[in-house]
């Protein structure tokens, strides 16, 4: 009974497993930071170390992890702002 406890105790956990777990986590972080998606109404502005490099179209893309950053900018949506008057009712064209 005592031998089973010693075998399964955390002190006997092999050091190579700890190293492999840390390496696996690092690989997953790099993998997930490599791919990015740009939405259909956006463009992606790629900057390498803060300097503009290129613009990407909508879709799945690849970037250099930790060196490049992506800023997504909505360019296909039109925002309406009314200045100098107030709409009486929504959906009704205002008469001046």
C-alpha positions in Angstrom: 0.0 0.0 0.0 2.8 2.4 0.9 4.6 1.6 -2.3 1.6 2.6 -4.4 1.4 5.9 -2.6 5.1 6.7 -3.2 4.8 5.9 -7.0 1.8 8.2 -7.5 3.1 11.0 -5.3 3.8 14.4 -6.9 7.4 14.3 -5.8 8.1 11.4 -8.1 6.5 13.1 -11.1 9.2 12.9 -13.9 10.8 16.3 -14.7 10.7 15.5 -18.5 6.9 15.6 -18.3 6.9 19.1 -16.8 9.3 20.3 -19.6 7.0 18.7 -22.2 3.9 20.3 -20.8 5.6 23.8 -20.8 6.9 23.2 -24.3 3.4 22.2 -25.4 1.9 25.4 -23.9 4.4 27.6 -25.7 3.7 25.9 -29.0 0.0 26.4 -28.6 0.4 30.1 -27.7 2.6 30.6 -30.8 0.2 28.6 -33.0 -2.9 30.6 -31.9 -1.1 33.9 -32.2 0.0 33.1 -35.8 -3.5 32.9 -37.5 -6.1 35.7 -37.5 -9.4 36.3 -39.2 -10.7 39.5 -40.8 -14.4 39.9 -41.1 -16.3 40.5 -44.3 -16.9 44.2 -43.5 -13.3 44.8 -42.3 -9.7 45.2 -43.5 -6.7 44.2 -41.4 -3.9 46.7 -40.9 -0.7 44.8 -40.3 2.1 46.5 -38.3 5.5 45.0 -37.6 7.0 46.4 -34.4 4.5 49.3 -34.7 5.4 50.3 -38.3 2.8 49.9 -41.1 3.5 46.9 -43.4 0.4 46.0 -45.4 -3.4 45.8 -45.5 -5.2 42.4 -45.7 -8.6 41.6 -47.1 -11.3 39.6 -45.4 -10.6 36.0 -44.6 -8.1 33.8 -42.8 -4.5 35.0 -42.7 -1.1 34.3 -41.2 1.2 36.7 -39.4 4.6 36.5 -37.6 3.8 35.9 -33.9 4.9 38.6 -31.4 6.5 40.7 -34.2 3.3 41.7 -36.2 0.1 43.0 -34.8 -3.3 43.3 -36.5 -5.8 46.2 -36.2 -9.2 45.4 -37.7 -10.9 48.5 -39.2 -14.6 48.4 -40.3 -14.7 50.0 -43.7 -17.9 48.8 -45.3 -20.4 50.1 -42.7 -21.8 53.5 -43.2 -22.7 55.5 -40.1 -25.2 58.3 -40.3 -24.9 61.4 -38.2 -27.5 64.2 -38.3 -26.2 67.7 -37.6 -28.4 70.8 -37.0 -31.8 69.2 -36.9 -33.7 66.4 -35.2 -35.6 63.6 -36.7 -39.3 63.6 -35.7 -40.0 59.9 -36.0 -37.6 57.1 -36.9 -37.9 55.7 -40.4 -39.7 58.8 -41.7 -37.8 61.1 -44.0 -37.5 64.6 -42.5 -39.0 67.6 -44.3 -37.1 70.8 -44.0 
